[in-house]
Amino acid sequence: MLITDHNVRETLDICDIAYIVGDGQIIASGSPDAILTNQKVRDVYLGADFRL
């Protein structure tokens, strides 16, 4: 299944593996926990103040 959504909280709740795309490239992939702790994902997509 492919989900394209910007609601990170709800999307990661239903995913086993996530792929994060930035500027047309996959910048990270992995479990929701790995995605949330990935510094590049935080810098590019989530922002420094993101909290679950």
N, C-alpha and C positions, 0 to 999 in steps of 0.2 A: 504494500500500500504506500502511496506517496501522498503526503500532506504538505501543502504549502500554506503556512499560516504565520502570522506575526504575534499570536498570543502564546508566548513561550511557556507560561505556567501550565496552561491546559494541554498544549501539544506534548510537552515532555512527560506529562502524567500518563499518557497513553502509548508512549514510544519505548521500545526496547533499545533501539539504536537510532541516533539522529545524525543527520548530515547538515552542517551549517555552511551556507553559501554566501560569499562576499565578493563583489565585483565579478560575478560569473564563475568563480572558482570555489571548489570545496576547501574551506579553511580549517575545518575540523570534523571529525566523526567519532562516534562512540556512544557510550551509555549516557543517559541524562546527567548522572553525577559527573562524569568526565567532561561533558559539554559545559556544565555550570562552573567548573573549576578551571577551565581552559582560559588562560590569560588573553590569548588572541581573540577568542569569542567575546570575552568581557570587553576588551578594548574596542572591537569593531562593531559588535552587534548588541550586546546587552547594556553596556555602559557601566561605569564604576559603581553607581548607586543601586544597581539591580538587586532586589531581594525577593526570595520566594515567600 
